[in-house]
Amino acid sequence: MRKIIFVVLLTFAVLTLLYCALVVYTARQQIPQIVDTVLQRDSSYLELGDLSKEQRDILIAVVDPSFFDHAGISEEKGDSNQYVVTITRHLVDYYFKDRYVPILHDFNQNIIAYYAFDPMVNKNKQLHLFINQVYLGNTKKGTINGFAQGAKFYYRKAFKDLSTDEFWSLVAMIADPEKYNILSQSDANRKRVEELKQYWMVVPV
């Protein structure tokens, strides 16, 4: 009986390793093309330098405080005492969300983030992708992705013309664009901004 159990466990372990290797290998093959395609797709995309130092500090402190230190995944907890969904995981979820069976979603995303995306895409490029791809709600014409689109839709402004508080309000939406929608849930958005500002003051950047 023990021998049968051992063989079953060993087989399961081997199959799991093979599955992980396949997922990582496939992702590594796809990542270069994904990144190049995204950054060439729209001339209205922001460059990383379009964010001020203050805006970059706010974004990283709120979304992923250990962004420059972790390897794609993190056990750090954010302002709501929930585990941080890293910028890397946000990107992996965006680019690979429909490529694997749902029941293995988190497992797949973690191993892709750790073994493929973070090693292959440097942090500045990840941040560049994130500011242009982060989901900020829906319109009748489709989704709002990135801060340039967010500024245009919610404030009828170019990103460079946003005030600091307006930028805060967009960052506040990242956690839940429907719950903290600037237009339809303005009170919830303002409250979220206030909470984030208080939290941000004690987070080292």
N, C-alpha and C positions, 0 to 999 in steps of 0.2 A: 504493500500500500504506500509506504514512504517513497519507494522508488518511482511509483506512478506519479505521486504528487511532485517529486523532484523533477521528473521529465516534463510534466505539464508546466511547472513554473519556469523551467529553463527554456522551454519552447516559447512561452509567453514573453520572456525577457528578450530572447533573440528576435522575435517578430517585432517587438516594440522598438528595439534598436534599429532594425532594418527600416521600419516605418519612419522613424525620426530622421534617419540618414536620407531617405527618399524625399521627405518634406524639405529638409535643409538644402539638399542638392538642387531640387527643382526651383526653390526660391532663389538660390544663388545664380542660377541660370537666367532667371527672369528679371532680377533687380536692376542690372545695368540698363536694360531697355526701358523698363518702367520709369526710372529716374530721368533718363534722357528725354523720353517722350513727354513727360509731365512738364519739364522745365522749358521745352520748346513749343508747347502747345498754345500759349496765349501771350501775346506781347504786352498785355496789361498787367502781367504778374509783377509782384513786388520783388525787388532785390533785397537781400538781407540788409544792405546799407540804408534802405529806405526807413528802417526802424531806428529811432533814436536809442541811445544807451538806456534811457529811462524806460522806454517801451519794451526793450529786450529784457531788462531786469524784471519788470512787472510780469511779463509773459512767462518767463522761466520760473520765477518765484511762485506764481499761482498754479501753473500747469504741471511743472516738473522740476522741483527745487534742486534735485541732485543730477540734473540732465548731463552736465559735463563730467560727472564722476561715475555714473553707472554704465553698465554694458548692455543697455537695451531694456532691461527690466529692473524693477525696484521694489523693495519691501517698505519703503517709506510711506508714511501716512500724511495726507493733506489736511486742509483746514476743517473738513467735515469728519476727520478721523477715519476716513476710508483710504484703502491702499491707492496710491497714485497710479493712474494709467499714464505711463510715460509717453513723451512725445514720440519715441520710437514705436511704442505699441499703437499709438494713434495712427501712425503712418502705415504700419503693417496691417492693421485692421481695415484701413481704407483701401489699400491696394490688393489685399489677399482675402477679403471677407467672404467672397463667394466661391473660393477655389477648393474648399475642403468641407467635409461633412460637419454640420452644425454641432453635433455632440462633442466633437474634438476641437471646437473653436478656440477656447482659451489655451489649451495645450499647444495647438499648432502655432498660434500667434506668439506665444512665449518663446518657443524654440526658434522660430523664424527671426524674432527680434534679437535674440541672444546670439545665435550661431550664424545668422546670415546678414540681416539688415544692418545691425550696429557695426559689425566688423568691416562691412563693405562700403558703408556710406558715412562719411565723416560728420561730426556733430554740426558744423556750420551748414553743410548741405542738408542735413536733416531739418534744421531749423528753417532753412530757406524753403524746403518743401512744405513744412508745417504751416508757415504763415500764408501759404498760397492754397493749401488743401483743407485746412481745418473747417469742419462743418459748422455753419452758423445759421441753419434754418432752411425753410422751403419757401418758394414762391409758386405762383401758378405756372411759371415758365421752367421751374426746376429748382435744384438745390443752390444754396448760397455757400460757396466754398472760398475760404481765404478772406483776409482782412481788406483787400482792395474791393472785392465784391460786397463785403459787409458794410464798408464805409459808404459805398455808392447806394446800396439798397436802403439802409436804415437812416442815413444822414444826408443822402443826396450830395455827397462830398467826395473829393479825391482823398485817398488815405492821408496824404501829406498835410491836409487841411484839418484833420481831426484834432480836437482838443484832448488833453490828457484824460479828462473825465469821460469823453466819448470813447476813447480807446479802452478805458477800464470797463465800460459797459459792454463792449464787444468781447473782451476777455471773460467777463462774467457769464456770457452765454455759452461758453465752451462746454461747461459741465452738463448743461441740458438746454439746448436752444429753444425748445418749446416752453419749458417751465420759466426760463429767464428771458423770454423774448422782449426785446427793447420796445416794440410797438404794442403787442397785445398783452404783455405782462410787465408793464413799466414799473409798477410798484415793487414787484418781486425782483426785478432787475436792479433797481436802486438799492434795495435792502441787501441783495447779494454783493453789490459793489462795496457797500459800507462794511460788510463782514470781511470781504477780501482785503480791503485796505487795512483794517485792524490786524488781520492775520499777517499780511505782507510786511507790516512794520517790524515783526519779530523774526522773520525768516531771513537768514543770511543769504546774500546773493553773491 
